[in-house]
Amino acid sequence: MMQSRRQGGAGGTPPYYSLRTDTYYHEDGVTAKAIKTYLLTYDQDNALVSEVLQ
């Protein structure tokens, strides 16, 4: 059983987005199965330090 996933970023300035959304699809590749959104936090050097599931 194969599952496909698409990632997207929003908010902030690329590539330092403040949100990441992962969309998981059913086997048909069209119907969304689950959507998970993460709040991204960076340090003063723009290194990713945390991803918190919202």
PQR file of N, CA, C, O and H, with PARSE charges and radii, in Angstrom:
ATOM      1  N   MET A   1       0.846  -1.167   0.000 -0.4000 1.5000
ATOM      2  CA  MET A   1       0.000   0.000   0.000 -0.0000 2.0000
ATOM      3  C   MET A   1       0.896   1.235   0.000  0.5500 1.7000
ATOM      4  O   MET A   1       1.629   1.475   0.959 -0.5500 1.4000
ATOM      5  N   MET A   2       0.836   2.007  -1.062 -0.4000 1.5000
ATOM      6  CA  MET A   2       1.659   3.196  -1.171 -0.0000 2.0000
ATOM      7  C   MET A   2       0.849   4.431  -0.783  0.5500 1.7000
ATOM      8  O   MET A   2      -0.334   4.538  -1.108 -0.5500 1.4000
ATOM      9  H   MET A   2       0.240   1.813  -1.841  0.4000 1.0000
ATOM     10  N   GLN A   3       1.490   5.345  -0.096 -0.4000 1.5000
ATOM     11  CA  GLN A   3       0.832   6.578   0.332 -0.0000 2.0000
ATOM     12  C   GLN A   3       1.652   7.744  -0.197  0.5500 1.7000
ATOM     13  O   GLN A   3       2.877   7.746  -0.068 -0.5500 1.4000
ATOM     14  H   GLN A   3       2.451   5.258   0.168  0.4000 1.0000
ATOM     15  N   SER A   4       0.996   8.734  -0.792 -0.4000 1.5000
ATOM     16  CA  SER A   4       1.732   9.889  -1.277 -0.0000 2.0000
ATOM     17  C   SER A   4       1.565  11.055  -0.318  0.5500 1.7000
ATOM     18  O   SER A   4       0.598  11.126   0.441 -0.5500 1.4000
ATOM     19  H   SER A   4       0.002   8.732  -0.897  0.4000 1.0000
ATOM     20  N   ARG A   5       2.540  11.980  -0.369 -0.4000 1.5000
ATOM     21  CA  ARG A   5       2.530  13.123   0.533 -0.0000 2.0000
ATOM     22  C   ARG A   5       3.024  14.343  -0.230  0.5500 1.7000
ATOM     23  O   ARG A   5       3.917  14.248  -1.071 -0.5500 1.4000
ATOM     24  H   ARG A   5       3.325  11.922  -0.986  0.4000 1.0000
ATOM     25  N   ARG A   6       2.427  15.491   0.077 -0.4000 1.5000
ATOM     26  CA  ARG A   6       2.876  16.750  -0.498 -0.0000 2.0000
ATOM     27  C   ARG A   6       3.130  17.723   0.643  0.5500 1.7000
ATOM     28  O   ARG A   6       2.341  17.800   1.584 -0.5500 1.4000
ATOM     29  H   ARG A   6       1.701  15.568   0.760  0.4000 1.0000
ATOM     30  N   GLN A   7       4.237  18.471   0.563 -0.4000 1.5000
ATOM     31  CA  GLN A   7       4.592  19.449   1.584 -0.0000 2.0000
ATOM     32  C   GLN A   7       4.474  20.845   1.012  0.5500 1.7000
ATOM     33  O   GLN A   7       4.711  21.073  -0.174 -0.5500 1.4000
ATOM     34  H   GLN A   7       4.878  18.409  -0.201  0.4000 1.0000
ATOM     35  N   GLY A   8       4.099  21.787   1.888 -0.4000 1.5000
ATOM     36  CA  GLY A   8       4.048  23.183   1.477 -0.0000 2.0000
ATOM     37  C   GLY A   8       4.404  24.082   2.638  0.5500 1.7000
ATOM     38  O   GLY A   8       4.238  23.708   3.799 -0.5500 1.4000
ATOM     39  H   GLY A   8       3.906  21.602   2.852  0.4000 1.0000
ATOM     40  N   GLY A   9       4.898  25.279   2.320 -0.4000 1.5000
ATOM     41  CA  GLY A   9       5.248  26.241   3.357 -0.0000 2.0000
ATOM     42  C   GLY A   9       4.408  27.493   3.219  0.5500 1.7000
ATOM     43  O   GLY A   9       3.912  27.806   2.137 -0.5500 1.4000
ATOM     44  H   GLY A   9       5.033  25.583   1.377  0.4000 1.0000
ATOM     45  N   ALA A  10       4.250  28.213   4.333 -0.4000 1.5000
ATOM     46  CA  ALA A  10       3.470  29.449   4.318 -0.0000 2.0000
ATOM     47  C   ALA A  10       3.978  30.377   5.406  0.5500 1.7000
ATOM     48  O   ALA A  10       4.594  29.939   6.377 -0.5500 1.4000
ATOM     49  H   ALA A  10       4.653  27.958   5.213  0.4000 1.0000
ATOM     50  N   GLY A  11       3.713  31.656   5.231 -0.4000 1.5000
ATOM     51  CA  GLY A  11       4.126  32.651   6.216 -0.0000 2.0000
ATOM     52  C   GLY A  11       5.640  32.814   6.214  0.5500 1.7000
ATOM     53  O   GLY A  11       6.351  31.932   5.733 -0.5500 1.4000
ATOM     54  H   GLY A  11       3.213  32.011   4.442  0.4000 1.0000
ATOM     55  N   GLY A  12       6.132  33.899   6.729 -0.4000 1.5000
ATOM     56  CA  GLY A  12       7.572  34.132   6.784 -0.0000 2.0000
ATOM     57  C   GLY A  12       8.146  34.413   5.412  0.5500 1.7000
ATOM     58  O   GLY A  12       7.410  34.679   4.462 -0.5500 1.4000
ATOM     59  H   GLY A  12       5.554  34.615   7.119  0.4000 1.0000
ATOM     60  N   THR A  13       9.460  34.353   5.313 -0.4000 1.5000
ATOM     61  CA  THR A  13      10.171  34.623   4.070 -0.0000 2.0000
ATOM     62  C   THR A  13      10.860  33.348   3.608  0.5500 1.7000
ATOM     63  O   THR A  13      11.625  32.758   4.371 -0.5500 1.4000
ATOM     64  H   THR A  13      10.058  34.137   6.084  0.4000 1.0000
ATOM     65  N   PRO A  14      10.604  32.902   2.362 -0.5600 1.5000
ATOM     66  CA  PRO A  14      11.233  31.678   1.875  0.2800 2.0000
ATOM     67  C   PRO A  14      12.754  31.763   2.006  0.5500 1.7000
ATOM     68  O   PRO A  14      13.302  32.836   1.752 -0.5500 1.4000
ATOM     69  N   PRO A  15      13.456  30.722   2.378 -0.5600 1.5000
ATOM     70  CA  PRO A  15      12.918  29.402   2.703  0.2800 2.0000
ATOM     71  C   PRO A  15      12.573  29.238   4.185  0.5500 1.7000
ATOM     72  O   PRO A  15      12.400  28.112   4.652 -0.5500 1.4000
ATOM     73  N   TYR A  16      12.471  30.345   4.933 -0.4000 1.5000
ATOM     74  CA  TYR A  16      12.222  30.287   6.378 -0.0000 2.0000
ATOM     75  C   TYR A  16      10.740  30.479   6.680  0.5500 1.7000
ATOM     76  O   TYR A  16      10.343  31.475   7.286 -0.5500 1.4000
ATOM     77  H   TYR A  16      12.612  31.259   4.554  0.4000 1.0000
ATOM     78  N   TYR A  17       9.943  29.535   6.258 -0.4000 1.5000
ATOM     79  CA  TYR A  17       8.504  29.599   6.476 -0.0000 2.0000
ATOM     80  C   TYR A  17       8.169  29.422   7.952  0.5500 1.7000
ATOM     81  O   TYR A  17       8.910  28.769   8.687 -0.5500 1.4000
ATOM     82  H   TYR A  17      10.266  28.726   5.766  0.4000 1.0000
ATOM     83  N   SER A  18       7.051  30.005   8.386 -0.4000 1.5000
ATOM     84  CA  SER A  18       6.632  29.857   9.782 -0.0000 2.0000
ATOM     85  C   SER A  18       5.682  28.677   9.966  0.5500 1.7000
ATOM     86  O   SER A  18       5.474  28.218  11.089 -0.5500 1.4000
ATOM     87  H   SER A  18       6.449  30.536   7.789  0.4000 1.0000
ATOM     88  N   LEU A  19       5.104  28.183   8.870 -0.4000 1.5000
ATOM     89  CA  LEU A  19       4.210  27.018   8.920 -0.0000 2.0000
ATOM     90  C   LEU A  19       4.598  26.025   7.841  0.5500 1.7000
ATOM     91  O   LEU A  19       5.012  26.407   6.746 -0.5500 1.4000
ATOM     92  H   LEU A  19       5.273  28.556   7.957  0.4000 1.0000
ATOM     93  N   ARG A  20       4.457  24.741   8.164 -0.4000 1.5000
ATOM     94  CA  ARG A  20       4.619  23.688   7.168 -0.0000 2.0000
ATOM     95  C   ARG A  20       3.370  22.839   7.193  0.5500 1.7000
ATOM     96  O   ARG A  20       2.912  22.431   8.260 -0.5500 1.4000
ATOM     97  H   ARG A  20       4.120  24.431   9.053  0.4000 1.0000
ATOM     98  N   THR A  21       2.815  22.571   6.028 -0.4000 1.5000
ATOM     99  CA  THR A  21       1.629  21.731   5.923 -0.0000 2.0000
ATOM    100  C   THR A  21       1.980  20.478   5.133  0.5500 1.7000
ATOM    101  O   THR A  21       2.477  20.561   4.010 -0.5500 1.4000
ATOM    102  H   THR A  21       3.187  22.902   5.161  0.4000 1.0000
ATOM    103  N   ASP A  22       1.721  19.327   5.721 -0.4000 1.5000
ATOM    104  CA  ASP A  22       1.906  18.043   5.045 -0.0000 2.0000
ATOM    105  C   ASP A  22       0.526  17.486   4.725  0.5500 1.7000
ATOM    106  O   ASP A  22      -0.309  17.335   5.617 -0.5500 1.4000
ATOM    107  H   ASP A  22       1.317  19.259   6.633  0.4000 1.0000
ATOM    108  N   THR A  23       0.288  17.184   3.459 -0.4000 1.5000
ATOM    109  CA  THR A  23      -0.979  16.596   3.039 -0.0000 2.0000
ATOM    110  C   THR A  23      -0.718  15.161   2.604  0.5500 1.7000
ATOM    111  O   THR A  23       0.106  14.910   1.724 -0.5500 1.4000
ATOM    112  H   THR A  23       0.966  17.308   2.734  0.4000 1.0000
ATOM    113  N   TYR A  24      -1.415  14.235   3.216 -0.4000 1.5000
ATOM    114  CA  TYR A  24      -1.289  12.812   2.901 -0.0000 2.0000
ATOM    115  C   TYR A  24      -2.506  12.398   2.082  0.5500 1.7000
ATOM    116  O   TYR A  24      -3.636  12.765   2.407 -0.5500 1.4000
ATOM    117  H   TYR A  24      -2.084  14.439   3.931  0.4000 1.0000
ATOM    118  N   TYR A  25      -2.269  11.626   1.010 -0.4000 1.5000
ATOM    119  CA  TYR A  25      -3.333  11.261   0.084 -0.0000 2.0000
ATOM    120  C   TYR A  25      -3.634   9.773   0.109  0.5500 1.7000
ATOM    121  O   TYR A  25      -2.774   8.946   0.413 -0.5500 1.4000
ATOM    122  H   TYR A  25      -1.352  11.328   0.745  0.4000 1.0000
ATOM    123  N   HIS A  26      -4.898   9.451  -0.224 -0.4000 1.5000
ATOM    124  CA  HIS A  26      -5.300   8.057  -0.406 -0.0000 2.0000
ATOM    125  C   HIS A  26      -4.568   7.499  -1.622  0.5500 1.7000
ATOM    126  O   HIS A  26      -3.898   8.234  -2.348 -0.5500 1.4000
ATOM    127  H   HIS A  26      -5.596  10.122  -0.472  0.4000 1.0000
ATOM    128  N   GLU A  27      -4.700   6.230  -1.829 -0.4000 1.5000
ATOM    129  CA  GLU A  27      -4.020   5.554  -2.931 -0.0000 2.0000
ATOM    130  C   GLU A  27      -4.374   6.124  -4.295  0.5500 1.7000
ATOM    131  O   GLU A  27      -3.599   5.975  -5.240 -0.5500 1.4000
ATOM    132  H   GLU A  27      -5.245   5.633  -1.239  0.4000 1.0000
ATOM    133  N   ASP A  28      -5.532   6.777  -4.421 -0.4000 1.5000
ATOM    134  CA  ASP A  28      -5.904   7.347  -5.717 -0.0000 2.0000
ATOM    135  C   ASP A  28      -5.065   8.573  -6.058  0.5500 1.7000
ATOM    136  O   ASP A  28      -5.086   9.041  -7.197 -0.5500 1.4000
ATOM    137  H   ASP A  28      -6.162   6.898  -3.654  0.4000 1.0000
ATOM    138  N   GLY A  29      -4.323   9.101  -5.076 -0.4000 1.5000
ATOM    139  CA  GLY A  29      -3.456  10.248  -5.308 -0.0000 2.0000
ATOM    140  C   GLY A  29      -4.176  11.573  -5.424  0.5500 1.7000
ATOM    141  O   GLY A  29      -3.541  12.599  -5.670 -0.5500 1.4000
ATOM    142  H   GLY A  29      -4.307   8.721  -4.151  0.4000 1.0000
ATOM    143  N   VAL A  30      -5.500  11.577  -5.250 -0.4000 1.5000
ATOM    144  CA  VAL A  30      -6.298  12.791  -5.404 -0.0000 2.0000
ATOM    145  C   VAL A  30      -6.980  13.180  -4.097  0.5500 1.7000
ATOM    146  O   VAL A  30      -6.986  14.350  -3.714 -0.5500 1.4000
ATOM    147  H   VAL A  30      -6.016  10.744  -5.050  0.4000 1.0000
ATOM    148  N   THR A  31      -7.546  12.204  -3.428 -0.4000 1.5000
ATOM    149  CA  THR A  31      -8.323  12.452  -2.216 -0.0000 2.0000
ATOM    150  C   THR A  31      -7.408  12.584  -1.002  0.5500 1.7000
ATOM    151  O   THR A  31      -6.625  11.683  -0.702 -0.5500 1.4000
ATOM    152  H   THR A  31      -7.541  11.254  -3.739  0.4000 1.0000
ATOM    153  N   ALA A  32      -7.516  13.726  -0.302 -0.4000 1.5000
ATOM    154  CA  ALA A  32      -6.701  13.946   0.896 -0.0000 2.0000
ATOM    155  C   ALA A  32      -7.165  13.017   2.012  0.5500 1.7000
ATOM    156  O   ALA A  32      -8.361  12.884   2.268 -0.5500 1.4000
ATOM    157  H   ALA A  32      -8.152  14.458  -0.546  0.4000 1.0000
ATOM    158  N   LYS A  33      -6.211  12.385   2.665 -0.4000 1.5000
ATOM    159  CA  LYS A  33      -6.480  11.454   3.753 -0.0000 2.0000
ATOM    160  C   LYS A  33      -6.288  12.152   5.098  0.5500 1.7000
ATOM    161  O   LYS A  33      -7.072  11.948   6.026 -0.5500 1.4000
ATOM    162  H   LYS A  33      -5.239  12.493   2.458  0.4000 1.0000
ATOM    163  N   ALA A  34      -5.242  12.976   5.199 -0.4000 1.5000
ATOM    164  CA  ALA A  34      -4.939  13.707   6.434 -0.0000 2.0000
ATOM    165  C   ALA A  34      -4.115  14.937   6.087  0.5500 1.7000
ATOM    166  O   ALA A  34      -3.328  14.924   5.141 -0.5500 1.4000
ATOM    167  H   ALA A  34      -4.606  13.141   4.445  0.4000 1.0000
ATOM    168  N   ILE A  35      -4.303  15.990   6.854 -0.4000 1.5000
ATOM    169  CA  ILE A  35      -3.518  17.212   6.698 -0.0000 2.0000
ATOM    170  C   ILE A  35      -2.955  17.566   8.068  0.5500 1.7000
ATOM    171  O   ILE A  35      -3.698  17.692   9.041 -0.5500 1.4000
ATOM    172  H   ILE A  35      -4.943  16.000   7.623  0.4000 1.0000
ATOM    173  N   LYS A  36      -1.631  17.727   8.135 -0.4000 1.5000
ATOM    174  CA  LYS A  36      -0.973  18.083   9.392 -0.0000 2.0000
ATOM    175  C   LYS A  36      -0.225  19.397   9.194  0.5500 1.7000
ATOM    176  O   LYS A  36       0.503  19.563   8.215 -0.5500 1.4000
ATOM    177  H   LYS A  36      -1.027  17.624   7.344  0.4000 1.0000
ATOM    178  N   THR A  37      -0.408  20.329  10.129 -0.4000 1.5000
ATOM    179  CA  THR A  37       0.247  21.629  10.063 -0.0000 2.0000
ATOM    180  C   THR A  37       1.206  21.767  11.237  0.5500 1.7000
ATOM    181  O   THR A  37       0.858  21.456  12.377 -0.5500 1.4000
ATOM    182  H   THR A  37      -1.000  20.194  10.924  0.4000 1.0000
ATOM    183  N   TYR A  38       2.408  22.233  10.948 -0.4000 1.5000
ATOM    184  CA  TYR A  38       3.452  22.396  11.957 -0.0000 2.0000
ATOM    185  C   TYR A  38       3.872  23.859  12.035  0.5500 1.7000
ATOM    186  O   TYR A  38       4.030  24.518  11.006 -0.5500 1.4000
ATOM    187  H   TYR A  38       2.690  22.486  10.023  0.4000 1.0000
ATOM    188  N   LEU A  39       4.055  24.373  13.260 -0.4000 1.5000
ATOM    189  CA  LEU A  39       4.602  25.702  13.494 -0.0000 2.0000
ATOM    190  C   LEU A  39       6.116  25.560  13.549  0.5500 1.7000
ATOM    191  O   LEU A  39       6.638  24.787  14.352 -0.5500 1.4000
ATOM    192  H   LEU A  39       3.927  23.838  14.095  0.4000 1.0000
ATOM    193  N   LEU A  40       6.830  26.303  12.695 -0.4000 1.5000
ATOM    194  CA  LEU A  40       8.282  26.208  12.609 -0.0000 2.0000
ATOM    195  C   LEU A  40       8.919  27.376  13.348  0.5500 1.7000
ATOM    196  O   LEU A  40       8.458  28.512  13.240 -0.5500 1.4000
ATOM    197  H   LEU A  40       6.406  26.931  12.043  0.4000 1.0000
ATOM    198  N   THR A  41       9.983  27.094  14.101 -0.4000 1.5000
ATOM    199  CA  THR A  41      10.705  28.124  14.842 -0.0000 2.0000
ATOM    200  C   THR A  41      12.182  28.046  14.486  0.5500 1.7000
ATOM    201  O   THR A  41      12.748  26.958  14.385 -0.5500 1.4000
ATOM    202  H   THR A  41      10.357  26.171  14.189  0.4000 1.0000
ATOM    203  N   TYR A  42      12.806  29.215  14.297 -0.4000 1.5000
ATOM    204  CA  TYR A  42      14.210  29.307  13.910 -0.0000 2.0000
ATOM    205  C   TYR A  42      14.993  30.081  14.958  0.5500 1.7000
ATOM    206  O   TYR A  42      14.428  30.900  15.682 -0.5500 1.4000
ATOM    207  H   TYR A  42      12.347  30.099  14.379  0.4000 1.0000
ATOM    208  N   ASP A  43      16.310  29.819  15.040 -0.4000 1.5000
ATOM    209  CA  ASP A  43      17.158  30.599  15.938 -0.0000 2.0000
ATOM    210  C   ASP A  43      17.688  31.831  15.203  0.5500 1.7000
ATOM    211  O   ASP A  43      17.303  32.086  14.062 -0.5500 1.4000
ATOM    212  H   ASP A  43      16.769  29.153  14.451  0.4000 1.0000
ATOM    213  N   GLN A  44      18.571  32.597  15.855 -0.4000 1.5000
ATOM    214  CA  GLN A  44      19.076  33.839  15.278 -0.0000 2.0000
ATOM    215  C   GLN A  44      19.909  33.613  14.022  0.5500 1.7000
ATOM    216  O   GLN A  44      20.128  34.553  13.257 -0.5500 1.4000
ATOM    217  H   GLN A  44      18.884  32.390  16.782  0.4000 1.0000
ATOM    218  N   ASP A  45      20.379  32.382  13.792 -0.4000 1.5000
ATOM    219  CA  ASP A  45      21.145  32.052  12.590 -0.0000 2.0000
ATOM    220  C   ASP A  45      20.270  31.419  11.508  0.5500 1.7000
ATOM    221  O   ASP A  45      20.776  30.889  10.519 -0.5500 1.4000
ATOM    222  H   ASP A  45      20.201  31.619  14.414  0.4000 1.0000
ATOM    223  N   ASN A  46      18.959  31.480  11.705 -0.4000 1.5000
ATOM    224  CA  ASN A  46      17.976  30.903  10.777 -0.0000 2.0000
ATOM    225  C   ASN A  46      18.064  29.387  10.664  0.5500 1.7000
ATOM    226  O   ASN A  46      17.678  28.814   9.646 -0.5500 1.4000
ATOM    227  H   ASN A  46      18.547  31.910  12.509  0.4000 1.0000
ATOM    228  N   ALA A  47      18.569  28.740  11.703 -0.4000 1.5000
ATOM    229  CA  ALA A  47      18.570  27.275  11.751 -0.0000 2.0000
ATOM    230  C   ALA A  47      17.250  26.832  12.382  0.5500 1.7000
ATOM    231  O   ALA A  47      16.833  27.374  13.406 -0.5500 1.4000
ATOM    232  H   ALA A  47      18.883  29.205  12.531  0.4000 1.0000
ATOM    233  N   LEU A  48      16.606  25.860  11.779 -0.4000 1.5000
ATOM    234  CA  LEU A  48      15.351  25.338  12.308 -0.0000 2.0000
ATOM    235  C   LEU A  48      15.596  24.700  13.672  0.5500 1.7000
ATOM    236  O   LEU A  48      16.452  23.824  13.803 -0.5500 1.4000
ATOM    237  H   LEU A  48      16.944  25.419  10.947  0.4000 1.0000
ATOM    238  N   VAL A  49      14.843  25.137  14.695 -0.4000 1.5000
ATOM    239  CA  VAL A  49      15.040  24.587  16.039 -0.0000 2.0000
ATOM    240  C   VAL A  49      13.844  23.791  16.537  0.5500 1.7000
ATOM    241  O   VAL A  49      13.989  22.966  17.439 -0.5500 1.4000
ATOM    242  H   VAL A  49      14.148  25.848  14.588  0.4000 1.0000
ATOM    243  N   SER A  50      12.646  24.023  15.958 -0.4000 1.5000
ATOM    244  CA  SER A  50      11.500  23.220  16.396 -0.0000 2.0000
ATOM    245  C   SER A  50      10.408  23.190  15.343  0.5500 1.7000
ATOM    246  O   SER A  50      10.253  24.113  14.543 -0.5500 1.4000
ATOM    247  H   SER A  50      12.528  24.693  15.225  0.4000 1.0000
ATOM    248  N   GLU A  51       9.655  22.098  15.371 -0.4000 1.5000
ATOM    249  CA  GLU A  51       8.461  21.909  14.560 -0.0000 2.0000
ATOM    250  C   GLU A  51       7.388  21.396  15.512  0.5500 1.7000
ATOM    251  O   GLU A  51       7.514  20.301  16.060 -0.5500 1.4000
ATOM    252  H   GLU A  51       9.781  21.349  16.021  0.4000 1.0000
ATOM    253  N   VAL A  52       6.339  22.180  15.711 -0.4000 1.5000
ATOM    254  CA  VAL A  52       5.292  21.807  16.663 -0.0000 2.0000
ATOM    255  C   VAL A  52       3.999  21.545  15.898  0.5500 1.7000
ATOM    256  O   VAL A  52       3.495  22.419  15.193 -0.5500 1.4000
ATOM    257  H   VAL A  52       6.236  23.070  15.267  0.4000 1.0000
ATOM    258  N   LEU A  53       3.470  20.335  16.045 -0.4000 1.5000
ATOM    259  CA  LEU A  53       2.216  19.969  15.403 -0.0000 2.0000
ATOM    260  C   LEU A  53       1.099  20.827  15.972  0.5500 1.7000
ATOM    261  O   LEU A  53       0.944  20.920  17.190 -0.5500 1.4000
ATOM    262  H   LEU A  53       3.880  19.624  16.618  0.4000 1.0000
ATOM    263  N   GLN A  54       0.325  21.450  15.106 -0.4000 1.5000
ATOM    264  CA  GLN A  54      -0.762  22.336  15.530 -0.0000 2.0000
ATOM    265  C   GLN A  54      -2.080  21.603  15.557  0.5500 1.7000
ATOM    266  O   GLN A  54      -3.108  22.192  15.891 -0.5500 1.4000
ATOM    267  H   GLN A  54       0.450  21.374  14.117  0.4000 1.0000
TER
END
